[in-house]
Amino acid sequence: MKSASSRFSPALLAAVPVFVFLVVPTLIVVPMAFNQSRYITFPPAHFSLDAVSGFLSDPAWTSAVAASLQAAGIAVGLAVLLGGSAAVALHGRRFPGRNLLTGVILAPMIVPAIVLALAFYQFFTSLGLVGTILPIGLAHAVVATPYAFLTVRASLSGLNPALVRSARSLGAGWLSVARFVYLPVIRPGLVAGALFAFSVSIDETVIALFLQSPSATTLPVKMFTDIQYNLTPKIAVSSAMLVTAATLGLLVQVSFMLRRRSNARMLPLTSAAADQTG
């Protein structure tokens, strides 16, 4: 009884209502997606897949999903590349203006979304790119880059800069150093940064609303406009899809971290066993 009661610490018991308060309202949209009614109601009177089939057969909704995935792909690729490169470039280096440069990289997290949206709109309008997926993906990449930068920088906190200097002194080129020294260390940060970038892009509405067009409408923008003018269970279906995608992303990140932790725990045992056999 003592061992069982010790598992339920006061901190854990206090976290349960907070978890319920944050998660339960999000999960309500899942049963609403299987409603037979033409309008959003909770709880659903009858279980039906009509809203799901209507969502999948509606070109407006499927094209919005495709647009969001395309923009997210651009954002994830650029955010991981730029954020990871910036974190590696700044790792272990001290020079005047380093903190200022870090602040510039993190600025998109602080600047209001409406300000960024207006700036992106003016910039891409001057280039004649407004109304396509490319500017939305590029804008989302700017917003998502700080998250990739922070996750990679956190991964680099355990890397001794002397290892990089040693590899360079032994004749390793920059590609070899990046592959054999940096990449094994920053891989968890890259995965976490990619997941954060995907979440930021797939959920962003304000910037996409400024840059969208009838042929380039992302899923959040489609949901926003339909909530105003056409409130149907298809909105609940799209919300359930976003919740499912976020849950799967969280599970992937947790499983990756647990696997890495288990591998790290095996290293001392392996070395100890080698000493005993030796």
N, C-alpha and C positions, 0 to 999 in steps of 0.2 A: 504493500500500500504506500509506503514511503517513496519507493522508486517511481510509482505511477503518479503520485501527487507532485513530485519534484519536477516532472516534465511540464506541468502547467504553472509556470512562473507568473508573478503578477504582471510582468511586462507583456507576456504572451496573452494573458486574459484581457489586458487593456488594448492590445492590438486587434482583437477580434471585432469589437464594434466598429472600429475605424475601418477595418477591411470590409465589413458588411456595408458600411455607409458609402464607401467608394466603389465597390464592385457591383452590388445588387442593382442600383439604378442603371448601370451599363448593361447588365444581363437581361433586363426587362425587354429590350428590343428583340431578343431572340424569339420568345414565343409570339411576339407581335408580328413577326415575319410569316408566321404560319396561320394567319387569320383568313377566314373565308369571306369576311365582310369586305366591301369596297372601300371602307374607311378604316383608319387606325383605331383600334379599340384594345383595351386591356382590362381584364384577361380576355383572350379570344373565346368567342362563343363556340366555335367549331374548328377543329384542326383541318387544315387544307393546304395544299401545295399550289393553289391557284396564283398566289402572289409571287411565288418563286418562279413558276413557269412563265408568268406574265413578264417578270423582270428579265428572264433569260431570252425571251422572244421579242423584247422591245429594243429596236436598234438604237434608240436614244440612250438607254441605260447601258447597253453593252459597249457602245462607242465611248461613253464616259469612263467605263472601267478600263478600256483599252488605252484611252488617253492618259489616265492616271498612272497606269503601269509604264507607259512609255516615258512620261515625265519623271517618274520615280527611278527608272533605269538610268536616265541621264544624270539625275541628281546623285544617286548612289555612286555611280562610277566616278564622277568628278569630285564629289565630296571626299571619298576614300583616298583618291589620288592626291588631291590638293591638301587635305587635312593631314594625311599620313606623311606626306613629303615635308610639310611645314614642321610637324612635330619632330621628325628625324633631323631636319636641318638645324633646329634650335636646340636639340638635345646636347647638353654638356658644354654649350658655348656661352661665353659671357662677352658682351660687347655693348657699347653705348646705344641706347634705343631699343634694347631687346624687349623690355617690358612694354614699350610703346607699340612695337610690332605685334606682340602677343595681343595687346588690346585691340589692334586693328583687325586681327583674325577673329577675335571673339565679338566684335562689334555687332554683327547681324543678330546675335542673341539678345542684344540690349535695345537696338533701334526698334521703334514700334513698327508693326507690320504694315500699317497704312502708309507710313513714310517710305518704306522700302518699295511698296507696291507702286506708289506714285513715281518714284525715281526709276524703277524698272520700266514702267510704262513710257515715260519720256525717253529713256535711252533706247529701248527697242523700237519705239515709233520712229525715231530718227534713222534707224537702220532698216525700217520697213519689214520687221519680223513679227509684229504684233498680229495675233490671230492664228499662230501655229503652235505646235507642241514644243519646239526647240526653245523659245524664250521662257516658257514655263519651267522646263527642265533646268535651264541655266539659272534662273532665278531661285528655284528650289535648291540647287547645288550651293549657291552662295549662303543660303540660310542654314543648310545642313552641314557645311564644312566645319564650323566650330565644334559640332558634336564629335565628328570624326577626329578632329585635332585633339580634343580633350581625352578621348578614349585611348588614342595611340600614345599620347603623352603620359597617361597613367600607366600604360604597359611598359613604357621606357624608363619608368622610375626605378626599376630593379636592375637596369643595365649599367654596368660600370663603363664609363667612357674609355678607360684604359684598355678594354678589350678591343675597341675599334682601333685605337692607336697601335696596339700590338699586331692586329691583323694587317694594318697598312704597312708597318715596319717589316713584316715578313713577306711583303710583295703582293698582297691581295689588292686587286683593283676595286673600284667603287661598286661594280656589279657583284663581285664576290662578297664584299663586305655587306652589301644590302641583302644578299641572298642567304648567307650563312651566319651572319651576326645579328642583323636587325630583324629580318623576317621571322625567325622563330620566336623572337621576343614580342614583336608587335602583332602577331597573327590574332590573338584574342581581341586586341584593340581594334584591328581592322574589321573583324566580324561584328563587334559591338557597334562600331561606327557605321557600318553598312546598315545594320538594323535600325539604328537611330535615324539615319538619313532617310531610309525608306519610310519610317513612321512619320517623320516630319513632312516629307513630300506628299504622302498619300493622304495626309490630314489637312494640309494647308489650303485655305480658302480665299483669303483676302487678296494675295498676290495673283492667284489664278483667276480670280474674278476680274481683275484689271486687264489681264493679258488674254483672256479667253475669247473665243469666237464660236459661232454655231458648229464649226467643224473641229474645234479644239476646246471642248468643255470637259473638265475633269469631274470625277465623281463627287467630291464635296460641293463644287459649284452647282452641279445638277441637283443634288439634294437640297441645297440652299434655295434655289429657285422654285423647286417643286413644293417645298414647305410653304412658300408664300402663295402659290397659285394652284397647286394640284396635289393636295395632301392625300396620298394613297398608301397602301401597305408596301408598295415597292420601296418606299423610303426606309421602312423597317427592314426590308430584305437587304438593302445596301448597307444599313447600319450593322446588321448581323454579320455581313461579310467583313466589314472593317474590324469588328470585335474578334472574329475568328482569325483574321490575318494577324492582328496584334497578339493574340494568345499564342498562335503558332510561332511567331517571332520570338516571344518571350521564352517559350519552351526550347527553341533552338539555342538561344543564348545560354539558358540555364544548363542544358545538357552539355554544351561545349565547355562551359566553365567547370562542371562537375568532372567531365572526362579529363580535362587538363589538370584538375586538382588531384584526381586519382593517379594520374601518371606521375605527378610530382611526388606523391607519397611513396610510390614504388621505387624511386631512385635511391633513398637511403637504404632500403631493404636489400636492393640489388648489390649495392656497394658493400654492405655488411656481409652478405652471403659470399661475395667474392673474396673478402678478407678471410673468412673462415675456411673457404676451400683452399685458399692460397697458403 
